[in-house]
Amino acid sequence: MKVARRTVVVIGLLSILGGIGAQGQNVAFLVALAFAVAASANLPTILYSLFWRKFNTQGAIWSMYGGLGSAILLIALSPVVSGGEKSMIQGADFSVFPLSNPGIVSIPLAFFLGWLGTTLSRTTEDPMKQAEMEVRSLTGVGAEKATDH
């Protein structure tokens, strides 16, 4: 519980600071950035887990963290933050990534990292566990077991 409370406080403070920094920015554009970050972190993992039987936990972790980290890093190094007329930090220019939206790079990178993490993993998922999770994801049967605690 202590870790959860501290995490909530840290995320709250970062959100407040991000909101202050984004004042005066185009809200639609900020929403597009949020979708790019979410897609970079989640889309490859969701698609791989639905359609690739060999996809495993290591691939999911590499895909999620790699997509999330690359999207945030590319936004921080883009003209959205510095180097442009409407940048969040006026007068600074440390933008080395020329695009305003990172999705075109971070989403394919997350797909690649998911594949790489899975192929480099020495562990294989238990076929029975995989079949159970597939039934749960497609039908919802057995999901109440996880929430009964």
GROMACS elastic network, one bead per residue, 0.5 to 0.9 nm:
[ bonds ]
;  ai    aj funct       b0    kb
    1     4     6  0.50537   500
    1     5     6  0.61630   500
    1     6     6  0.85947   500
    2     5     6  0.51792   500
    2     6     6  0.61619   500
    2     7     6  0.84937   500
    3     6     6  0.51639   500
    3     7     6  0.60080   500
    3     8     6  0.85838   500
    4     7     6  0.50637   500
    4     8     6  0.61887   500
    4     9     6  0.86985   500
    5     8     6  0.51462   500
    5     9     6  0.63032   500
    5    10     6  0.87064   500
    6     9     6  0.50967   500
    6    10     6  0.61578   500
    6    11     6  0.85511   500
    7    10     6  0.51276   500
    7    11     6  0.60299   500
    7    12     6  0.83637   500
    8    11     6  0.51836   500
    8    12     6  0.59380   500
    8    13     6  0.85590   500
    9    12     6  0.50219   500
    9    13     6  0.61391   500
    9    14     6  0.85935   500
   10    13     6  0.51664   500
   10    14     6  0.61468   500
   10    15     6  0.85027   500
   11    14     6  0.51015   500
   11    15     6  0.60174   500
   11    16     6  0.85886   500
   12    15     6  0.50635   500
   12    16     6  0.62099   500
   12    17     6  0.86767   500
   13    16     6  0.51028   500
   13    17     6  0.62171   500
   13    18     6  0.85149   500
   14    17     6  0.51100   500
   14    18     6  0.59966   500
   14    19     6  0.84739   500
   15    19     6  0.60081   500
   15    20     6  0.85702   500
   16    19     6  0.50356   500
   16    20     6  0.62167   500
   16    21     6  0.86007   500
   17    20     6  0.51121   500
   17    21     6  0.61627   500
   17    22     6  0.85926   500
   18    21     6  0.50245   500
   18    22     6  0.60710   500
   18    23     6  0.87509   500
   19    22     6  0.50639   500
   19    23     6  0.63546   500
   20    23     6  0.54429   500
   21    24     6  0.86454   500
   21    25     6  0.88321   500
   21    88     6  0.60905   500
   21    89     6  0.78758   500
   22    25     6  0.54714   500
   22    26     6  0.85666   500
   22    27     6  0.88386   500
   22    30     6  0.82056   500
   22    88     6  0.61979   500
   23    26     6  0.87073   500
   23    88     6  0.81028   500
   24    27     6  0.84758   500
   24    86     6  0.88447   500
   24    88     6  0.86273   500
   25    28     6  0.88202   500
   25    29     6  0.77957   500
   25    30     6  0.73787   500
   25    86     6  0.75009   500
   25    87     6  0.83241   500
   25    88     6  0.76534   500
   26    29     6  0.53502   500
   26    30     6  0.64085   500
   26    31     6  0.88295   500
   27    30     6  0.50389   500
   27    31     6  0.61977   500
   27    32     6  0.86404   500
   28    31     6  0.50966   500
   28    32     6  0.63011   500
   28    33     6  0.87987   500
   29    33     6  0.63664   500
   29    34     6  0.87383   500
   29   101     6  0.89948   500
   30    33     6  0.50201   500
   30    34     6  0.62819   500
   30    35     6  0.86950   500
   31    35     6  0.62287   500
   31    36     6  0.85992   500
   32    35     6  0.50819   500
   32    36     6  0.61827   500
   32    37     6  0.87192   500
   32   101     6  0.78543   500
   33    37     6  0.62562   500
   33    38     6  0.86056   500
   33    71     6  0.89018   500
   33    75     6  0.81304   500
   33   100     6  0.86102   500
   33   101     6  0.62876   500
   33   102     6  0.78287   500
   33   103     6  0.82963   500
   34    37     6  0.51760   500
   34    38     6  0.61590   500
   34    39     6  0.85196   500
   35    39     6  0.58875   500
   35    40     6  0.83515   500
   35   103     6  0.87273   500
   36    39     6  0.51225   500
   36    40     6  0.60008   500
   36    41     6  0.86019   500
   36    71     6  0.73173   500
   36   101     6  0.71962   500
   36   102     6  0.67615   500
   36   103     6  0.50792   500
   36   104     6  0.87435   500
   36   106     6  0.82885   500
   36   107     6  0.80087   500
   37    40     6  0.51165   500
   37    41     6  0.62772   500
   37    42     6  0.86128   500
   37    67     6  0.75631   500
   37    68     6  0.60040   500
   37    69     6  0.87686   500
   37    70     6  0.87701   500
   37    71     6  0.55126   500
   37    72     6  0.69481   500
   37   102     6  0.79541   500
   37   103     6  0.73082   500
   37   106     6  0.82570   500
   37   107     6  0.86716   500
   38    41     6  0.52254   500
   38    42     6  0.59302   500
   38    43     6  0.77077   500
   38    67     6  0.86655   500
   38    68     6  0.74123   500
   38    71     6  0.89265   500
   39    42     6  0.52188   500
   39    44     6  0.78568   500
   39    67     6  0.81646   500
   39    68     6  0.86316   500
   39   103     6  0.76804   500
   39   106     6  0.88703   500
   39   107     6  0.67851   500
   40    43     6  0.62196   500
   40    44     6  0.72891   500
   40    63     6  0.83420   500
   40    64     6  0.73764   500
   40    66     6  0.82690   500
   40    68     6  0.58375   500
   40    69     6  0.88986   500
   40    70     6  0.82182   500
   40    71     6  0.66383   500
   40   102     6  0.88063   500
   40   103     6  0.66546   500
   40   106     6  0.57168   500
   40   108     6  0.80914   500
   40   109     6  0.82959   500
   40   110     6  0.62401   500
   40   111     6  0.86175   500
   41    44     6  0.73575   500
   41    45     6  0.76003   500
   41    63     6  0.68348   500
   41    65     6  0.66410   500
   41    66     6  0.74066   500
   41    69     6  0.83133   500
   41    71     6  0.83148   500
   41   106     6  0.87063   500
   41   107     6  0.77747   500
   41   110     6  0.71603   500
   42    45     6  0.54214   500
   42    46     6  0.61164   500
   42    47     6  0.86740   500
   42    63     6  0.80329   500
   42    64     6  0.61399   500
   42    67     6  0.79408   500
   42    68     6  0.84663   500
   42   110     6  0.88420   500
   43    46     6  0.52464   500
   43    47     6  0.61661   500
   43    48     6  0.84841   500
   43    64     6  0.87351   500
   43   107     6  0.77292   500
   43   110     6  0.85651   500
   43   111     6  0.84273   500
   44    47     6  0.52376   500
   44    48     6  0.58836   500
   44    49     6  0.83465   500
   44    60     6  0.83343   500
   44    63     6  0.67318   500
   44    64     6  0.78971   500
   44    67     6  0.86147   500
   44   107     6  0.73726   500
   44   108     6  0.83150   500
   44   110     6  0.63340   500
   44   111     6  0.51625   500
   44   112     6  0.88273   500
   44   114     6  0.71338   500
   45    48     6  0.52276   500
   45    49     6  0.59613   500
   45    50     6  0.85237   500
   45    55     6  0.87961   500
   45    59     6  0.80232   500
   45    60     6  0.55206   500
   45    61     6  0.84879   500
   45    63     6  0.63084   500
   45    64     6  0.67449   500
   45   110     6  0.83708   500
   45   111     6  0.78035   500
   45   114     6  0.70995   500
   46    49     6  0.52796   500
   46    50     6  0.62373   500
   46    51     6  0.87088   500
   46    60     6  0.87921   500
   47    50     6  0.51856   500
   47    51     6  0.60734   500
   47    52     6  0.78828   500
   48    51     6  0.53226   500
   48    52     6  0.50853   500
   48    53     6  0.80648   500
   48    54     6  0.88585   500
   48    55     6  0.62817   500
   48    60     6  0.83534   500
   48   111     6  0.83835   500
   48   114     6  0.79256   500
   48   115     6  0.85595   500
   49    52     6  0.58660   500
   49    53     6  0.71744   500
   49    54     6  0.86343   500
   49    55     6  0.61224   500
   49    56     6  0.79579   500
   49    60     6  0.82142   500
   50    53     6  0.78363   500
   50   134     6  0.81066   500
   50   137     6  0.88131   500
   51    55     6  0.86727   500
   52    55     6  0.55511   500
   53    56     6  0.82897   500
   53   130     6  0.82608   500
   54   118     6  0.74181   500
   54   119     6  0.86505   500
   54   124     6  0.75255   500
   54   125     6  0.76888   500
   55    58     6  0.83634   500
   55    59     6  0.63021   500
   55    60     6  0.74855   500
   55   114     6  0.79562   500
   55   115     6  0.76888   500
   55   117     6  0.88862   500
   55   118     6  0.57853   500
   55   119     6  0.84838   500
   55   124     6  0.87127   500
   55   125     6  0.83009   500
   56    59     6  0.53989   500
   56    60     6  0.63484   500
   56    61     6  0.88528   500
   56   114     6  0.88538   500
   56   117     6  0.83247   500
   56   118     6  0.58261   500
   56   121     6  0.81229   500
   56   123     6  0.81798   500
   56   124     6  0.69162   500
   56   125     6  0.62200   500
   57    60     6  0.50110   500
   57    61     6  0.61893   500
   57    62     6  0.86012   500
   57   117     6  0.86156   500
   57   118     6  0.76926   500
   57   121     6  0.88961   500
   57   125     6  0.80285   500
   58    61     6  0.51534   500
   58    62     6  0.61299   500
   58    63     6  0.84460   500
   58   114     6  0.78992   500
   58   117     6  0.55083   500
   58   118     6  0.59541   500
   58   120     6  0.86578   500
   58   121     6  0.64867   500
   58   123     6  0.87079   500
   59    62     6  0.51660   500
   59    63     6  0.59510   500
   59    64     6  0.85147   500
   59   113     6  0.70022   500
   59   115     6  0.62279   500
   59   116     6  0.68766   500
   59   119     6  0.78448   500
   59   120     6  0.86059   500
   59   121     6  0.77229   500
   60    63     6  0.50823   500
   60    64     6  0.60238   500
   60    65     6  0.84638   500
   60   113     6  0.86870   500
   60   114     6  0.58281   500
   60   115     6  0.88875   500
   60   117     6  0.76321   500
   60   118     6  0.78510   500
   61    64     6  0.52496   500
   61    65     6  0.59596   500
   61    66     6  0.79710   500
   61   114     6  0.76138   500
   61   117     6  0.79436   500
   62    65     6  0.55023   500
   62    66     6  0.55238   500
   62    67     6  0.80652   500
   62   110     6  0.76350   500
   62   113     6  0.56284   500
   62   114     6  0.56072   500
   62   115     6  0.87642   500
   62   116     6  0.81180   500
   62   117     6  0.57812   500
   62   118     6  0.85416   500
   63    66     6  0.52240   500
   63    67     6  0.57979   500
   63    68     6  0.83245   500
   63   109     6  0.81478   500
   63   111     6  0.63621   500
   63   112     6  0.76265   500
   63   113     6  0.50948   500
   63   115     6  0.79943   500
   63   116     6  0.88276   500
   63   117     6  0.76417   500
   64    67     6  0.53063   500
   64    68     6  0.60186   500
   64    69     6  0.83776   500
   64   110     6  0.68900   500
   64   113     6  0.86893   500
   64   114     6  0.79164   500
   65    68     6  0.51333   500
   65    69     6  0.57764   500
   65    70     6  0.82576   500
   65   110     6  0.82328   500
   66    69     6  0.52258   500
   66    70     6  0.58906   500
   66    71     6  0.83698   500
   66   106     6  0.81474   500
   66   109     6  0.74566   500
   66   110     6  0.57088   500
   66   113     6  0.66803   500
   66   114     6  0.85074   500
   67    70     6  0.53364   500
   67    71     6  0.60532   500
   67    72     6  0.86157   500
   67   106     6  0.55622   500
   67   107     6  0.62592   500
   67   108     6  0.84921   500
   67   109     6  0.66115   500
   67   111     6  0.81398   500
   67   113     6  0.81308   500
   68    71     6  0.52944   500
   68    72     6  0.62545   500
   68    73     6  0.85621   500
   68   106     6  0.79106   500
   68   110     6  0.82064   500
   69    72     6  0.53083   500
   69    73     6  0.60203   500
   69    74     6  0.84883   500
   69   106     6  0.86475   500
   70    73     6  0.50625   500
   70    74     6  0.59326   500
   70    75     6  0.84673   500
   70   102     6  0.81213   500
   70   105     6  0.83831   500
   70   106     6  0.56736   500
   70   107     6  0.88888   500
   70   109     6  0.80435   500
   70   110     6  0.83596   500
   71    74     6  0.52251   500
   71    75     6  0.61687   500
   71    76     6  0.86343   500
   71   101     6  0.85881   500
   71   102     6  0.55994   500
   71   103     6  0.69585   500
   71   105     6  0.81177   500
   71   106     6  0.53888   500
   71   107     6  0.81524   500
   72    75     6  0.51596   500
   72    76     6  0.61938   500
   72    77     6  0.87105   500
   72   102     6  0.82105   500
   73    76     6  0.50917   500
   73    77     6  0.62841   500
   73    78     6  0.86424   500
   73   102     6  0.88729   500
   74    77     6  0.50784   500
   74    78     6  0.59984   500
   74    96     6  0.86673   500
   74    97     6  0.63693   500
   74    99     6  0.85613   500
   74   100     6  0.87063   500
   74   101     6  0.81583   500
   74   102     6  0.58142   500
   74   105     6  0.87295   500
   74   106     6  0.80839   500
   75    78     6  0.50584   500
   75    79     6  0.80062   500
   75    80     6  0.68171   500
   75    81     6  0.71093   500
   75    97     6  0.80693   500
   75    99     6  0.86267   500
   75   100     6  0.71173   500
   75   101     6  0.69457   500
   75   102     6  0.62954   500
   76    79     6  0.83460   500
   76    80     6  0.76143   500
   76    81     6  0.58716   500
   76    82     6  0.81568   500
   76    94     6  0.88845   500
   76    95     6  0.76829   500
   76    97     6  0.87977   500
   77    80     6  0.80886   500
   77    81     6  0.69283   500
   77    82     6  0.75435   500
   77    94     6  0.64707   500
   77    96     6  0.55852   500
   77    97     6  0.55313   500
   77    98     6  0.83933   500
   78    81     6  0.59619   500
   78    82     6  0.67327   500
   78    83     6  0.79462   500
   78    94     6  0.79985   500
   78    96     6  0.63283   500
   78    98     6  0.59616   500
   78    99     6  0.62263   500
   78   100     6  0.57896   500
   78   101     6  0.80231   500
   78   102     6  0.83798   500
   79    82     6  0.50074   500
   79    83     6  0.52229   500
   79    84     6  0.53148   500
   79    85     6  0.86752   500
   79    86     6  0.83953   500
   79    87     6  0.62307   500
   79    88     6  0.87728   500
   79    93     6  0.81413   500
   79    94     6  0.83892   500
   79    95     6  0.55011   500
   79    96     6  0.81626   500
   79    97     6  0.74467   500
   79    98     6  0.67034   500
   79    99     6  0.71362   500
   79   100     6  0.59711   500
   80    83     6  0.77704   500
   80    84     6  0.69980   500
   80    86     6  0.72505   500
   80    88     6  0.64328   500
   80    89     6  0.86034   500
   80    95     6  0.83639   500
   80    99     6  0.86352   500
   80   100     6  0.57919   500
   80   101     6  0.84194   500
   81    84     6  0.79196   500
   81    86     6  0.85739   500
   81    89     6  0.57473   500
   81    90     6  0.83904   500
   81    92     6  0.86951   500
   81    93     6  0.85724   500
   81    94     6  0.85045   500
   81    95     6  0.74517   500
   82    85     6  0.85880   500
   82    86     6  0.84499   500
   82    87     6  0.50216   500
   82    88     6  0.63210   500
   82    89     6  0.52680   500
   82    90     6  0.65216   500
   82    91     6  0.75216   500
   82    92     6  0.54786   500
   82    94     6  0.60644   500
   82    95     6  0.57538   500
   83    86     6  0.85679   500
   83    87     6  0.64650   500
   83    89     6  0.80018   500
   83    90     6  0.74415   500
   83    91     6  0.72462   500
   83    92     6  0.59743   500
   83    94     6  0.65706   500
   83    95     6  0.58867   500
   84    87     6  0.50341   500
   84    88     6  0.86646   500
   84    89     6  0.88434   500
   84    90     6  0.77308   500
   84    91     6  0.86954   500
   84    92     6  0.88077   500
   84    93     6  0.78169   500
   84    95     6  0.87465   500
   85    90     6  0.75651   500
   86    89     6  0.85553   500
   86    90     6  0.76742   500
   87    90     6  0.58995   500
   87    91     6  0.87770   500
   87    92     6  0.88271   500
   89    92     6  0.60383   500
   89    93     6  0.84020   500
   90    93     6  0.82801   500
   92    95     6  0.87309   500
   93    96     6  0.86747   500
   95    98     6  0.71044   500
   97   100     6  0.80525   500
   97   102     6  0.86758   500
   99   102     6  0.66882   500
   99   104     6  0.89873   500
  101   104     6  0.74069   500
  101   105     6  0.88880   500
  102   105     6  0.57074   500
  102   106     6  0.58249   500
  102   107     6  0.81639   500
  103   106     6  0.50685   500
  103   107     6  0.54350   500
  103   108     6  0.81211   500
  104   107     6  0.62532   500
  104   108     6  0.70360   500
  104   109     6  0.89896   500
  105   108     6  0.58441   500
  105   109     6  0.61990   500
  105   110     6  0.87884   500
  106   110     6  0.60788   500
  106   111     6  0.87080   500
  107   110     6  0.51023   500
  107   111     6  0.64029   500
  107   112     6  0.87319   500
  108   111     6  0.50111   500
  108   112     6  0.62077   500
  108   113     6  0.86134   500
  109   112     6  0.50193   500
  109   113     6  0.61032   500
  109   114     6  0.85703   500
  110   113     6  0.50086   500
  110   114     6  0.60771   500
  110   115     6  0.85998   500
  111   114     6  0.51692   500
  111   115     6  0.63365   500
  111   116     6  0.86191   500
  112   115     6  0.51737   500
  112   116     6  0.60412   500
  112   117     6  0.85060   500
  113   117     6  0.58313   500
  113   118     6  0.83485   500
  114   117     6  0.52405   500
  114   118     6  0.61705   500
  114   119     6  0.86204   500
  115   118     6  0.52380   500
  115   119     6  0.61335   500
  115   120     6  0.85656   500
  116   119     6  0.52046   500
  116   120     6  0.59961   500
  116   121     6  0.83948   500
  117   120     6  0.53074   500
  117   121     6  0.60221   500
  118   121     6  0.52182   500
  118   122     6  0.84783   500
  118   123     6  0.88729   500
  118   124     6  0.89833   500
  119   122     6  0.79973   500
  121   124     6  0.76750   500
  124   127     6  0.85844   500
  125   128     6  0.86851   500
  125   129     6  0.74321   500
  125   130     6  0.67922   500
  126   129     6  0.52598   500
  126   130     6  0.61152   500
  126   131     6  0.86711   500
  127   131     6  0.60963   500
  127   132     6  0.85784   500
  128   131     6  0.51302   500
  128   132     6  0.62079   500
  128   133     6  0.86502   500
  129   132     6  0.50588   500
  129   133     6  0.61679   500
  129   134     6  0.85744   500
  130   133     6  0.51382   500
  130   134     6  0.61323   500
  130   135     6  0.87113   500
  131   134     6  0.50485   500
  131   135     6  0.62922   500
  131   136     6  0.86393   500
  132   135     6  0.52407   500
  132   136     6  0.62413   500
  132   137     6  0.86796   500
  132   142     6  0.83890   500
  133   137     6  0.60358   500
  133   138     6  0.85626   500
  133   142     6  0.89991   500
  134   137     6  0.51264   500
  134   138     6  0.61474   500
  134   139     6  0.84271   500
  135   138     6  0.52885   500
  135   139     6  0.58000   500
  135   140     6  0.70804   500
  135   141     6  0.67664   500
  135   142     6  0.82608   500
  136   139     6  0.54212   500
  136   141     6  0.52018   500
  136   142     6  0.60487   500
  136   143     6  0.62242   500
  137   140     6  0.58215   500
  137   141     6  0.82498   500
  137   143     6  0.86644   500
  138   141     6  0.83241   500
  139   142     6  0.87268   500
  140   143     6  0.55375   500
  140   144     6  0.83167   500
  141   144     6  0.75861   500
  142   145     6  0.56374   500
  142   146     6  0.77043   500
  143   146     6  0.56372   500
  143   147     6  0.70378   500
  144   147     6  0.51766   500
  144   148     6  0.60373   500
  145   148     6  0.54476   500
  145   149     6  0.78428   500
  146   149     6  0.69443   500
